[in-house]
Amino acid sequence: MFPQPRMIDISSNGFYGDLPTYLFENFQAMKKVDENMKTPRYIGDYYYKDSITISSKGLSMELVRIFILYTIIDLSSNRFEGSIPSVIRGLTSLVVVNISHNSLEGHIPTSLGSLSELQSLDLSFNKLSGEIPRQ
């Protein structure tokens, strides 16, 4: 199933049940960071898309000239249950993770601290408990 995506957005649907582990295991492009592509190139459109519309929590915003190397998973506003899968720690090139507005339970995995590229993590409006990991 789709091994090379850099952006997954299945937000605001009616999906339910446990977060599918296989979903995270197959995303090969999110498992590695290509050091050669971390430096943006400003000539041409190879590294950029013209625009993208982002909708979250009832707000929409059009962003122009988005750097396409961002790797994003947005599973927000569904009915996912269970815990946050530990397999997500293998997606080391993730920049944005949004799994807010679900029914996830349990602790926030400390393995999320190993996501060295992560810049935004939204776990709000779930049923998570325990301490927030220090990593």
Secondary structure, DSSP 8 states (H G I E B T S, - for coil): --SS-SEEE--SS--EEE--HHHHHT-GGGS---GGGSS---SSSTTEEEEEEEEETTEEEEEEEEETT--EEE--SSEEEE---GGGGG-TT--EEE--SSEEEE---GGGGG-TT--EEE--SSEE-S-----
